[in-house]
Amino acid sequence: CDGLQVLAEKGWVPAEAAETLTDHYRAHRTVEHRLQMVRDAQTHDLPQSDEGFARLAAMMDTDVSDLKSDLFERLSEVHEVTEGFFAASRSGAAAPVGEHSFDAQVLDRWLSYPALRSERGAELFERLKPDLLARLARAAKPDEALLAFDGFLAGLPAGVQLFSLLKANPQLADLLIDIVSTSPALASHLARNAGVFDAVIGGDFFSDWPGEQALTGVLADVLAAEPNYEAQLDGTRRWAREWHFRIGVHLLRGLIDADTAGQQYADLARAVLAALWPVVTDHFATRHGPPPGRGAVLLGMGSLGAGRLTATSDLDLLVIYDPAGQDSSDGPRPLASRAYYARLTQAMITAMTAPMAQGKLYEIDMRLRPSGNQGPVATSLASFESYQKNEAWVWEHLALTRASVVGGPVDVGADVTALCDEVLALASTQKQVLSEVKEMRARIAAAKAPAGRWDAKIGPGRLQDIELMAQAGALIAGKSARHIPDGIRAGQSVGVIEAEAAASLIAAYDACWRLQCAGRLLSAHPLNSDTLGQAGAAFLARSLGCDDLDACEAQMTATYARADAVITAALGAEDEA
């Protein structure tokens, strides 16, 4: 066991394989000890008779069939794991593919990976291997592509499903190599959810985008066909994952641009919320009765409200309900209206974030609700109105410029939308708004610095900074402006910035968004150009319309500086007024 641990630490044996072998070794030693106790002799041979097995099973505190089954499964798994090592040791030399020779050590360790431990998985992969290596050899940097594919294969928990798809559909191999070479985040998602490739070979994967309303209807039909609540939650995850994967592949392959991808990611999230909210409500109602009053709506905030998300965005939400004078629900276990909607909201959060068999849907952020994290998770319409008109801070009204209803009863949604418009139309002086925005900008800068030159979100002249300025323009103009360019133009209309400055800010926002959208597809972490890889660097350069990463860096550095200068001038001009 200690030897296996050392081999794992040195990288000669995968840690998971070492753990598996250690577990089986201890189990085999236990059987050996019981054998020696039964026979009162030094032996390693299993019994040859039914009686002998019965005595051993009794000593092991189990029955004969379970003992034989356990032994067979353990011996088989040890064989599968170790066979990979010995098969690897026989190859020895680099594997030539055309004019390129791949690192034999990388190829040799493949048979030790979980996806290749089953006989069927290994057999299928051996048939695919020559074609896969040939495709890897055609990459701009074959050895780099090989290591990316190696990382994908190591993380693949089972291979039969994916390998069968690749065998039946060879055209998928190019897409697989493209994904693993370019986007570690998308490749990791694919490794955990190989079933999404089924959608690629369906006829609709490359068809036109259906839009939010159609997606909502399709998901509603999917949910109606599921037999129970848990199946509905898992079905939602499976369905959403396939569409999410489609958007990423389309962006990666240049079939859509960052602006379109942002809209599609948002359409998908809003469709999930709109279709799942009534399902969660109906399930909750079986215990506590139907929602008291007129029901509740989901109010999307931030990027969700604006209809523009990246591959990894959280969802900013508020829940607003109208009890319509009804004090409590009417059901087997009735609840007071306030408690009812608070617990219903928690049920929705759980439905979205719980790690089920098919994973999570989205992370939910409700910090923008009245009184922040200290306030109730669901707010009555009357309380929301009173708070927004009498207590809300300027930053809360700024956030309201991007709010939009994403789920719930249509009539309640219309009232919430009208209230938001009414609040935004209330007099907000330019001096007050710009003064507070300037203070907010300083606090943000002091609290968090950019993660690096590729951080398109945090820092002067970057996304968050530009969004804040656009929201200020919309609030001063007294109107909602969910799309950032609209907010910037609203600021121009009331004299916050000049036309040329507005155009510069819109262009900067577009560049930052393209970097952010591409970066989030490549990695869930801040980009590092040193580890980006040739394919990832090419994708990033293409997304920004540049020839290479050096040109990208120069372009973004200049973009940040121009946007920072525009915003600083707009906020500074107010001091001079």
PARO-653888 format. One record per residue (C-alpha): residue number from 1; x, y, z. Coordinates in steps of 0.05 Angstrom, whole numbers, plus 5000, padded with zeros to 4 digits. Each point is the difference from the previous one (the first is absolute). Example, Ala and Ser with C-alpha at 12.3 -4.5 7.8 and 13.67 -1.06 7.14 Angstrom:
2
vogu	c1	c2	c3
1	5246	4910	5156
2	5027	5069	4987
END
This chain:
577
vogu	c1	c2	c3
1	5000	5000	5000
2	5056	5048	5017
3	5033	4982	4934
4	4937	5018	4961
5	4995	5066	5037
6	5072	5017	4981
7	4987	4982	4927
8	4939	5045	5000
9	5039	5057	5032
10	5054	4993	4946
11	4948	5000	4945
12	5013	4929	4976
13	4931	4976	5020
14	4935	5042	4999
15	4978	5016	5071
16	4932	4969	4987
17	5032	4935	4976
18	5044	4999	5061
19	4940	5008	5046
20	4962	4945	4963
21	5058	4951	5004
22	5013	5016	5073
23	4927	4986	5017
24	5001	4933	4963
25	5067	4981	5030
26	4973	5009	5071
27	4938	4960	4982
28	5042	4943	4970
29	5044	4999	5062
30	4938	4994	5044
31	4977	4939	4959
32	5070	4971	5005
33	5000	5007	5076
34	4932	4966	5006
35	5023	4943	4955
36	5060	4988	5044
37	4956	5001	5062
38	4952	4950	4969
39	5055	4952	4979
40	5048	5017	5057
41	5055	5002	4948
42	5040	5048	4957
43	4961	5001	4935
44	4978	5047	4944
45	4954	4952	4962
46	4925	5009	4999
47	4957	4939	5019
48	4986	4949	4945
49	4935	4974	5030
50	4932	5029	5017
51	5011	4980	5073
52	5066	5036	5002
53	4969	5063	4971
54	4943	4995	5050
55	5049	4998	5058
56	5039	5060	4972
57	4936	5039	4989
58	4979	4987	5072
59	5067	5024	5024
60	4991	5063	4957
61	4930	5011	5029
62	4966	4995	4931
63	4968	4948	4955
64	5034	4960	4946
65	4968	5035	4940
66	5017	5070	5026
67	5071	4978	5016
68	5011	4971	4930
69	4970	5061	4967
70	5043	5048	5041
71	5063	4960	4985
72	4985	4998	4926
73	4986	5075	4995
74	5063	5018	5039
75	5044	4953	4960
76	4971	5025	4935
77	5011	5073	5018
78	5072	4987	5022
79	5011	4965	4933
80	4971	5059	4961
81	5042	5051	5038
82	5066	4962	4997
83	4991	4976	4928
84	5002	5073	4979
85	5068	5009	5033
86	5030	4937	4970
87	4972	5014	4931
88	5029	5070	5004
89	5069	4973	5019
90	5004	4959	4937
91	4997	5058	4951
92	5063	5036	5021
93	5014	5045	4941
94	4968	5063	4974
95	4939	4988	4956
96	5009	5028	4930
97	4940	5029	4965
98	5017	5024	4930
99	5061	5044	5010
100	4987	5013	5074
101	5021	4956	5058
102	4958	5007	5064
103	5028	4990	5070
104	4994	4926	5015
105	4995	5012	5075
106	4936	5040	4989
107	4970	4947	4955
108	5021	4943	5046
109	4962	5027	5060
110	4934	5004	4965
111	4981	4927	5014
112	5004	5015	5075
113	4946	5054	4995
114	4930	4984	5026
115	4968	5007	4931
116	5044	4944	4972
117	4998	4951	5057
118	4941	4961	4975
119	5013	4950	4945
120	4947	5032	4955
121	5027	5070	5011
122	5072	4980	4985
123	4978	4961	4938
124	4961	5059	4972
125	5056	5049	5014
126	5052	4957	4966
127	4959	5004	4936
128	4993	5076	5007
129	5072	5013	5020
130	5034	5003	4931
131	4949	5050	4974
132	5002	5043	5064
133	5076	5002	4997
134	4998	5019	4927
135	4954	5058	5016
136	5044	5022	5058
137	5060	4998	4954
138	4966	5051	4955
139	4993	5050	5057
140	5042	5064	4998
141	5039	4972	5060
142	4990	4924	5001
143	5035	4987	5066
144	4960	5055	5034
145	4936	4971	4971
146	5021	4930	5024
147	5008	5025	5071
148	4933	5035	4997
149	4967	4935	4976
150	5037	4961	5054
151	4971	5046	5053
152	4931	4990	4972
153	5008	4924	4997
154	5026	4998	5071
155	4938	5036	5025
156	4951	4956	4961
157	4966	4955	5052
158	4974	4950	4948
159	5015	4993	4926
160	4953	4951	4967
161	4945	5051	4986
162	5046	5052	4970
163	5044	4951	4963
164	4938	4967	4969
165	4976	5068	4976
166	5067	5016	4970
167	5004	4932	4966
168	4930	5009	4969
169	5012	5074	4984
170	5073	5012	4980
171	4984	5073	4985
172	4993	5012	5075
173	5075	4987	5009
174	5019	5067	4971
175	4952	5035	5046
176	5027	4962	5060
177	5072	5018	4983
178	4979	5072	4989
179	4966	5004	5068
180	5055	4966	5041
181	5055	5040	4965
182	4966	5068	5009
183	4955	5001	5060
184	5019	4962	5064
185	4935	5023	5032
186	4957	4973	4943
187	5043	4936	4997
188	4990	4989	5075
189	4926	5009	4991
190	5000	4950	4943
191	5041	4949	5040
192	4947	5002	5055
193	4941	5001	4952
194	5020	4960	4938
195	4926	4991	4985
196	4996	5071	4973
197	5033	4974	4937
198	4934	4965	4985
199	4971	5069	4987
200	5055	5014	4949
201	4979	4942	4955
202	4926	5018	5007
203	4975	5041	4942
204	4990	5066	5037
205	5069	5014	5030
206	5020	5049	4946
207	4930	5027	4984
208	4977	5071	5015
209	4994	5022	5073
210	4927	4991	5022
211	4998	5059	5049
212	4979	5006	5073
213	4925	4989	4991
214	5007	4937	4958
215	5053	4972	5048
216	4953	5012	5058
217	4945	4961	4965
218	5046	4942	4982
219	5025	4994	5072
220	4929	5004	5027
221	4982	4940	4955
222	5062	4962	5025
223	4980	5013	5072
224	4928	4979	4989
225	5024	4932	4975
226	5043	4985	5062
227	4969	4953	5051
228	5018	5037	5064
229	5031	5063	5029
230	5071	4973	5006
231	4997	4975	4928
232	4977	5069	4979
233	5060	5033	5034
234	5048	4951	4969
235	4965	5006	4933
236	5008	5075	5002
237	5074	4993	5013
238	5009	4950	4943
239	4961	5044	4952
240	5035	5065	5019
241	5068	4967	4997
242	4990	4980	4927
243	4979	5070	4980
244	5056	5032	5040
245	5050	4954	4965
246	4971	5020	4932
247	5011	5074	5014
248	5072	4987	5021
249	5015	4958	4938
250	4969	5052	4954
251	5041	5056	5031
252	5064	4958	4999
253	4991	4984	4926
254	4983	5071	4980
255	4928	4985	4981
256	4977	5056	5047
257	5034	5060	5030
258	5007	5021	5072
259	4939	5045	4998
260	4956	4944	4973
261	5029	4950	5049
262	4984	5048	5058
263	4928	5005	4978
264	4994	4925	4991
265	5029	4983	5068
266	4950	5050	5030
267	4942	4971	4959
268	5017	4931	5027
269	5004	5023	5072
270	4935	5039	4996
271	4965	4941	4967
272	5023	4954	5056
273	4974	5049	5053
274	4934	5012	4964
275	4986	4925	4990
276	5025	4976	5067
277	4967	5052	5045
278	4929	4973	4991
279	5025	4929	5010
280	5033	5018	5066
281	4938	5039	5020
282	4953	4942	4984
283	5044	4952	5039
284	5002	5047	5059
285	4925	5008	4997
286	4987	4926	5010
287	5021	5009	5073
288	4983	5073	5015
289	4945	5017	4950
290	4999	5047	4940
291	5037	5066	5005
292	4959	5049	5042
293	4976	5061	4961
294	5024	5013	4929
295	5065	4961	5003
296	5073	5020	4992
297	5046	5020	4943
298	5074	4992	4989
299	5034	5066	4986
300	5065	4992	4963
301	5054	5050	5019
302	5069	5016	4972
303	5021	4962	4938
304	4941	4952	5006
305	4950	5058	4999
306	5038	5032	4942
307	4998	4935	4961
308	5076	4991	4992
309	5038	4944	5036
310	5065	4962	4992
311	5012	4925	5005
312	5012	5004	5075
313	4954	5056	5023
314	4962	4997	5065
315	4927	5023	4999
316	4981	5063	5039
317	4928	4993	5023
318	4946	5032	5042
319	4934	4968	5019
320	4941	5047	5006
321	4931	4976	5020
322	4930	5029	5008
323	4959	4967	5056
324	4941	5044	4980
325	4976	5004	5072
326	5003	4925	5011
327	5032	4985	5067
328	5019	4927	4988
329	4997	4942	4952
330	4946	4947	5000
331	5029	4930	4999
332	5016	4939	5043
333	5054	5041	5036
334	4981	5073	4990
335	5051	5055	5008
336	4995	5075	5012
337	5009	5036	4934
338	5068	5028	5017
339	5027	4933	5023
340	4968	4965	4940
341	5037	5043	4949
342	5065	4999	5039
343	5000	4924	5001
344	4976	4995	4928
345	5060	5044	4981
346	5047	4954	5038
347	4969	4940	4963
348	5015	5034	4934
349	5071	5015	5020
350	5009	4927	5019
351	4969	4977	4934
352	5051	5042	4962
353	5063	4989	5041
354	4994	4929	5030
355	5055	4954	4974
356	4958	4942	4974
357	5017	4941	4955
358	5002	5048	4940
359	5038	5054	5038
360	4978	5072	5016
361	4961	5048	4956
362	5025	5069	5022
363	5026	5036	5061
364	4949	5051	5026
365	5019	5068	5029
366	4947	5038	5038
367	5043	5054	5031
368	4964	5055	4961
369	4935	4989	5039
370	4977	5056	5046
371	5046	5004	5061
372	5048	4952	4967
373	5017	4935	5034
374	4966	5024	5063
375	4933	5008	4966
376	4947	4946	4987
377	5013	4956	4939
378	4931	5018	4972
379	4969	5070	5003
380	4927	5019	4995
381	4982	5048	4944
382	4977	5052	5050
383	5064	4996	5040
384	5042	5002	4936
385	4964	5063	4978
386	5008	5034	5067
387	5073	4981	5005
388	5018	5024	4930
389	4963	5066	5008
390	5022	5017	5071
391	5062	4961	5022
392	5040	4974	4941
393	5070	5026	4988
394	5022	5028	4934
395	5038	4936	4983
396	4935	4961	5008
397	4966	5046	4950
398	5059	4991	4954
399	4990	4925	5003
400	4926	5009	4985
401	5017	5029	4931
402	5017	4929	4976
403	4943	4962	5035
404	4950	4958	4962
405	4949	4947	5019
406	5022	4930	4980
407	4946	4955	5029
408	4933	4998	5036
409	4929	5024	4989
410	4994	5050	4942
411	4955	5049	5038
412	5046	5004	5060
413	5060	5007	4953
414	4966	5058	4965
415	4989	5035	5066
416	5073	4990	5021
417	5025	5027	4933
418	4954	5061	5006
419	5025	5012	5071
420	5073	4997	4978
421	4986	5049	4944
422	4965	5046	5049
423	5058	4998	5049
424	5050	5015	4945
425	4959	5059	4976
426	5004	5034	5068
427	5045	5060	5002
428	5074	4981	5008
429	5046	5059	4993
430	5061	4993	4956
431	5045	5028	5054
432	4975	4951	5053
433	5005	4939	4955
434	5069	5016	4972
435	5027	5018	5068
436	4978	4933	5029
437	5025	4962	4939
438	5068	5033	5009
439	5002	4977	5072
440	4978	4930	4981
441	5053	4997	4947
442	5054	5018	5050
443	4974	4948	5050
444	5000	4946	4947
445	5071	5017	4979
446	5024	4997	5072
447	4965	4934	5014
448	5021	4959	4939
449	5056	5008	4949
450	4998	4969	4930
451	5022	4927	4998
452	5048	5018	4943
453	5002	5029	4931
454	4948	4950	4975
455	4950	5018	5054
456	4946	5034	4959
457	4952	5009	5058
458	5034	5032	5060
459	5040	5064	4996
460	4999	5071	4972
461	4972	5003	4929
462	4976	4928	5002
463	4931	4968	4999
464	4978	5015	5071
465	5024	5071	4994
466	4965	5012	4934
467	4936	4967	5024
468	4999	5046	5061
469	5006	5061	4955
470	4945	4974	4953
471	4954	4989	5059
472	5014	5070	5025
473	4981	5028	4932
474	4935	4960	4999
475	4982	5021	5071
476	5013	5073	4986
477	4957	4994	4937
478	4946	4967	5042
479	4992	4937	4959
480	5019	4926	5000
481	5057	4983	4953
482	5013	4926	5006
483	5052	5000	4945
484	5063	5038	5017
485	5005	5038	4934
486	4929	5025	5013
487	5021	5025	5068
488	5060	5036	4971
489	4956	5033	4947
490	4951	5020	5055
491	5058	5034	5035
492	5018	5036	4936
493	4928	5023	4992
494	5002	5036	5067
495	5070	5029	4990
496	5039	4953	5045
497	5049	4985	4944
498	5011	5026	4929
499	4983	4960	4938
500	5073	4983	4984
501	5013	4977	5071
502	4936	4958	4999
503	5022	4966	4936
504	5068	4986	5030
505	4968	4971	5063
506	4953	4955	4960
507	5059	4974	4958
508	5040	4987	5064
509	4941	4962	5030
510	4995	4957	4937
511	5074	4983	5003
512	4998	4984	5074
513	4938	4956	4990
514	5034	4961	4944
515	5059	4987	5045
516	4956	4981	5059
517	4956	4953	4960
518	5059	4966	4966
519	5039	4996	5065
520	4943	4968	5039
521	4993	4947	4946
522	5074	4984	5003
523	5004	4997	5076
524	4960	5013	5063
525	5063	5033	5029
526	5038	5063	4980
527	5035	4990	4933
528	5074	4987	5000
529	5032	5009	4932
530	5059	4956	5020
531	4953	4940	5008
532	4948	5017	4948
533	5028	4955	4945
534	5004	5012	4926
535	4927	4984	4985
536	4974	5042	5058
537	5044	5058	4981
538	4975	4996	4928
539	4928	5000	5023
540	5012	5060	5045
541	5035	5038	4945
542	4944	4984	4952
543	4948	5023	5051
544	5035	5067	5006
545	5015	5008	4926
546	5075	4998	5011
547	5058	4962	4969
548	5030	4974	5065
549	5000	5008	5076
550	5049	5058	4999
551	4953	5039	4956
552	4942	4980	5045
553	5037	5025	5061
554	5017	5066	4967
555	4929	5010	4976
556	4969	4985	5068
557	5050	5044	5038
558	4982	5058	4954
559	4926	4984	5007
560	5002	5001	5076
561	5037	5066	4999
562	4952	5034	4953
563	4938	4978	5038
564	5032	5019	5067
565	5015	5070	4972
566	4928	5009	4976
567	4969	4979	5066
568	5049	5040	5042
569	4987	5062	4958
570	4924	4991	5006
571	5002	4992	5075
572	5053	5054	5008
573	4959	5050	4959
574	4946	4997	5053
575	5050	5025	5052
576	5013	5061	4958
577	4926	5015	4990
END
